[in-house]
Amino acid sequence: MTWTTPGIDFLIRHVFIPASLNYAALYLGTYVLSLHAPQWLIFSGAVVLIPGRLIASVVYTYRKHIGEAEARGARLPPVIDTQSFGNWKLMLRLEEAMTAGYPGDEFWDFVEQHGSTFNLRLGFEDVVTTIDPEYLKRILSTEVEKFEKGEDFRQAMESVLGSGIFNSDGAMWKFHRSLARPFFARDRVTDLERFDKHIQKGVQIMKARMETGYAIDFQDLMQRVTLDTSSEFFFGTCINSLEMSLDNLPLPYNHPRHEDSVQEFSNHPENAFSEALLKAQFIASQRDRVGWIWPLLEIFGDRTKKHMQVVNAFLIPVINAAIAKNVDTIEQDETKEVNEEFERDGTFLDDLSRQTSDFSILKDQASNALVAARDTIASSATFLFCMLSQHPEVMARLRAEILNKVGPSRIPTYEDVKDMKYLRAVINETLRVLPPVPWNVRHCANGAFWPSAKPNEKPLYIPPGSHILYSVLMMHTHEEYWGPDAAQFDPDRFLDERKKYLSANPFIFLPFNAGPRICLGQQLAYNQLSIIVIRFLQAFSSFTLVEAAFPPDARVPKEWNGEFKGRKSLERFRPKAVISMSSEGGMWLKALPVDQE
């Protein structure tokens, strides 16, 4: 019912229609049985039957799952029970931890109490949560056919991601992946020069800000760099988010014009696309956290609509141009050589438009590709330079490798990058301690049995219809999988004897997912991150995190200076998990240009 709002549509399907059917059944029953019940009583009964049927269904299903587990000599995952209706107290705790705490707050306590796998049981639905790499191997690889994105996730994300590759299952997912795969051929993703001009603009912007004596929001800078590189790489049209005067970039909190700059930044047209995309993603992720009742938060309208209108205002003309370009190319009497040149030099959209002219498919693929590339690379680059600012010994060693291999100014080639082992180790270590997608979800379609992690325990039964929540972030920093120094940032773990942990079980490191749904752009991300690091370290000899530049509500609270699992007590910024991970309030860095050493 596209003419309604998500909330009204939800009420029609889950309240008005069931209530009407209940009323009709009760009215007919009183008529057949010659009972003289007042209308208000029949109406009240029709309404009361709705939650009554829900509760009865929940109780029946739960008892059924217990019976199914016992019949097979298995057990259900332990439930986190707060003794509240629908576990609403736990919902509030998790939402507060998600918005105000460190990613993984609350969950580490659950792992300590119940082991690596447990059931949050939110809103009467099973939410089986795990950080166990053996179970992730089943979810993502060996039993992948049992675990899909699921209808609830698809509906929550549909207004942002459509039915694209990240929001589809089954035949639709296979179709989207088959369309996208050819474009990520080696010769395309290893051509580093195509990214260089935008990265160099980023370098010049940073140099200009350093001349003012104030820190720059490096997260904002990386989002601009990756937005421009990705839009040109995928669409052949650059968003030009880097084409701004220095005065229109965000100013740090300790700048006298900070408050004025916040308003100016939000209103500037060059920022509109990026801001709209970020806000739409935040709303979509909030829907997913709330669960199947999320439409009730959108009674008066789709909250992503106005933001996606801004995004689509850019995408739609670009897609139409790609379709027209392909039609013109086909209609011309071309030689085979011309066609081959078009295929080699064409963009992602050019490639797609040769395979389909369906506008909806092209738009969904385009938006999915842009979100994935921009968010993954921008967040990883931001976190990497933050780690370099805190680990000068890593910075010095990495820069020495770069200067030794590439020199102070040359554009690196793919062969250069392949030979730089420490660079790859630094990137991998950043992806380990601060993965761009810290949480992910699946839906168990038909039920599954998982062997227990402990030899004396019964296997786990995962009921059909269960939501699966897994945390790559927590698994990446768990001592059981990575050793006693798991929370520490140390790139050498990918080079020295500690490689044994990863060699023994590759599924303990999943920054790009695994199995059939492994990220198609993995090599693109590695290569783009590599040239960003190389170009910035050719231009700057050191980086410093400036905590005074963060807004007060985005600074690390004193309460984080304690004994915690994971990296909470080590962090000097506040990670924020939406769909991908970012830094609350930006990432404010200073850098020393090489000509000022």
Secondary structure by P-SEA (a helix, b strand, c coil): cccccaaaaaaaaccaaaaaaaaaaaaaaaaaacccccaaaaaaaaaaaaaaaaaaaaaaaaaaaaaaaaaaccccccccccccccaaaaaaaaaaaacccccccaaaaaaaccccbbbcccccccbbbbccaaaaaaacccccccccccaaaaaaacccccccccccccaaaaaaaaacccccccccccccccccaaaaaaaaaaaaaaaaccccaaaaaaaaaaaaaaaaacccccccccccccccccccccccaaaaaaaaaaacccaaaaaaaaaaaaaaaaaaaacccccccccccccaaaaaaaaaaaaaaaaaaaaaaaaaaaaccccaaaaaaaaaaccaaaaaaaacccaaaaaaaaaaaaaaaaaaaaaaaaaaaaaaaacaaaaaaaaaaaaacccccccccaaaaaacaaaaaaaaaaaaccccccbbbbbbccccccccccccccbbbbcccbbbbbbaaaaaacccccccccccccccccccccccccccccccccccccccccccaaaaaaaaaaaaaaaaaacccbbbbbccccccccccccccccccccccccccbbbbbcccccccccccccccccccc
